Amino acid sequence: MISGGGRSLQNLIDLIAAGKLNARIAVVISSLSKVQGVERARAAGLPVEIVRRKDHADVASFSQAIVDVLERYGVQLAVQAGWTCLWQLPERWYGRVMNIHPALLPKYGGKGCFGHHVHEAVLAAGDAESGCTVHFANNEYDAGPIILQRRVSVLPGDTPDALAARVFEQECIAYPEAIRLFAEGRLRIEGNRVRVGV
């Protein structure tokens, strides 16, 4: 599930093609029709479905359209990779929708906290570290159970772009690892925590 350039999507495409991630991308859902992520998906020969919020009367019908696509393609795990639209997950999808966030949640999460907004906030606060968080999505922005986090140091003289680049490097490691753990059946949700089994 994408809303933009599709860099995380491309990372997953490349890892799958190289045999480094045992997964298959069944469909790419984009909330926007004219973004580079759609082009990346089509170039990789992946089916693309455009589900735009503005084409639906309310969040409920938007959410149902997403679920319809996921179920039509037999998706087992929905991966939000730069997806910026809040939608209502039916209970049967809890524990089956992942999101990645470019900060160490619960800090710098919630509505409006995405992309460079996050890195600017980290630098403005003078934090010593940042990173990324992979979590199961729920019906609130960035509030679902955390699967894993990867950290980076904030360096003297960092800019939002420089920090974003280092965080994205960690996202490219963290997301495939979380997907791998899910595929191996090693993730168990207990309350608002995720336990990783062996």
C-alpha positions in Angstrom: 0.0 0.0 0.0 1.6 3.2 -1.2 0.9 6.9 -1.5 4.1 8.3 -3.0 7.4 7.5 -4.6 7.5 3.8 -3.7 11.1 3.6 -2.4 10.1 1.0 0.3 8.1 -0.9 -2.3 11.2 -0.9 -4.6 13.3 -2.3 -1.8 10.9 -5.1 -1.3 10.7 -5.8 -5.0 14.5 -6.0 -5.2 14.9 -8.2 -2.2 12.2 -10.7 -3.5 13.8 -10.7 -6.9 17.2 -11.5 -5.4 15.8 -14.3 -3.3 16.5 -12.5 0.0 12.9 -12.2 1.0 10.5 -15.2 0.7 7.4 -13.3 -0.1 5.2 -12.4 -3.1 3.6 -9.1 -3.8 0.0 -9.9 -4.8 -1.1 -6.3 -5.6 0.0 -2.8 -5.0 -2.7 -0.4 -3.8 -2.1 3.3 -4.2 -4.1 6.1 -2.7 -2.9 8.4 -5.6 -2.8 7.6 -9.3 0.1 9.7 -10.5 2.9 8.9 -8.2 6.3 7.2 -8.9 5.4 4.2 -6.8 2.7 3.3 -9.3 5.2 3.4 -12.1 7.7 1.3 -10.1 5.0 -1.4 -9.5 4.0 -1.5 -13.1 7.6 -1.7 -14.2 8.0 -4.7 -12.0 4.9 -6.3 -13.6 2.8 -6.1 -10.5 -1.0 -5.5 -10.5 -1.9 -2.0 -9.4 -5.2 -0.9 -7.9 -5.9 2.8 -7.3 -8.1 3.4 -4.3 -8.4 7.2 -3.7 -10.1 8.6 -0.6 -11.7 11.4 -2.6 -13.6 8.9 -4.7 -15.5 7.7 -1.7 -18.2 9.4 0.3 -16.7 8.5 3.7 -14.0 6.6 5.5 -16.2 3.5 5.8 -16.7 3.1 2.0 -13.0 4.0 1.4 -12.0 1.3 3.9 -14.3 -1.3 2.4 -12.8 -0.6 -1.1 -9.4 -1.3 0.3 -10.5 -4.5 2.0 -12.3 -5.6 -1.2 -9.0 -5.3 -3.1 -7.0 -7.1 -0.4 -9.4 -10.0 -0.3 -9.9 -10.2 -4.0 -6.1 -10.8 -4.4 -5.9 -13.2 -1.5 -3.5 -10.9 0.5 -2.3 -12.5 3.8 -0.3 -9.4 5.0 -1.0 -5.8 4.0 2.2 -3.7 4.0 1.8 0.0 4.3 4.9 1.5 2.7 4.6 5.2 2.6 0.8 5.0 2.9 -0.6 8.2 4.3 -4.4 7.6 4.6 -6.1 6.4 7.7 -8.6 3.7 7.1 -10.7 1.5 9.3 -9.4 -2.0 9.6 -12.1 -4.6 10.2 -11.3 -6.8 13.2 -10.4 -9.8 10.9 -7.5 -7.7 9.6 -6.0 -6.9 13.0 -2.5 -8.3 13.1 -2.4 -8.5 9.3 -1.6 -4.9 8.4 1.9 -3.5 9.0 3.1 0.1 8.9 6.6 1.6 9.0 7.2 5.0 10.6 10.4 7.1 10.4 10.8 7.6 14.1 11.0 5.7 17.3 7.4 5.4 18.3 5.6 6.5 20.4 7.6 9.7 19.9 6.8 11.7 16.8 3.8 9.7 15.7 0.2 10.6 15.0 -1.7 12.6 12.5 0.5 14.9 10.4 3.7 13.2 11.6 5.2 11.7 8.5 8.2 12.3 6.2 10.3 15.3 6.8 8.0 16.6 9.4 9.3 13.9 11.7 13.0 14.5 11.0 12.6 18.2 11.5 10.9 17.6 14.9 13.6 15.2 16.0 16.3 17.8 15.2 14.3 20.7 16.7 14.0 18.7 20.0 17.7 18.0 20.1 17.3 14.3 20.4 20.4 12.1 20.4 18.9 9.4 18.4 16.1 8.6 15.9 15.2 5.6 13.9 12.3 3.7 12.5 9.5 1.6 13.8 7.6 -1.3 12.2 4.2 -1.9 13.9 0.9 -3.5 13.3 -1.6 -0.9 12.2 -4.8 -0.3 14.0 -7.5 2.4 13.6 -5.3 5.2 14.9 -2.2 6.9 13.4 1.0 5.1 14.5 -0.6 3.6 17.6 -0.5 -0.2 16.9 1.7 -2.8 18.6 5.4 -2.3 17.9 7.1 -5.2 16.1 10.6 -3.9 15.9 12.7 -0.7 15.9 16.1 0.3 14.5 18.0 3.2 15.8 20.4 5.8 14.3 22.4 8.5 16.0 21.6 12.1 15.4 24.9 13.6 14.3 26.2 17.2 14.8 25.2 19.4 11.9 22.5 16.9 10.7 19.9 18.2 8.3 16.4 16.7 7.9 17.6 15.2 4.6 20.8 13.7 6.0 18.9 12.2 9.0 16.1 10.9 6.7 18.6 9.1 4.5 20.1 7.3 7.5 16.7 6.4 8.8 15.6 5.1 5.4 18.7 2.8 5.3 17.4 1.2 8.5 13.8 1.0 7.1 15.2 -1.0 4.3 16.5 -3.6 6.8 13.6 -3.4 9.4 10.6 -3.8 7.1 11.9 -7.0 5.3 12.8 -8.4 8.7 9.3 -7.8 10.1 7.7 -9.3 7.0 10.0 -12.4 7.3 9.0 -12.8 11.0 5.3 -12.7 10.0 5.8 -15.1 7.2 7.5 -17.5 9.6 4.6 -17.3 12.0 6.8 -15.9 14.7 4.8 -12.8 15.7 2.2 -13.0 18.4 0.2 -10.0 19.6 -0.4 -9.8 23.4 -2.4 -6.7 24.3 -0.5 -3.8 22.7 2.8 -5.8 22.5 4.2 -8.1 19.9 6.2 -11.1 21.1 8.7 -12.7 18.7 8.9 -16.4 18.9 11.7 -18.7 17.9 
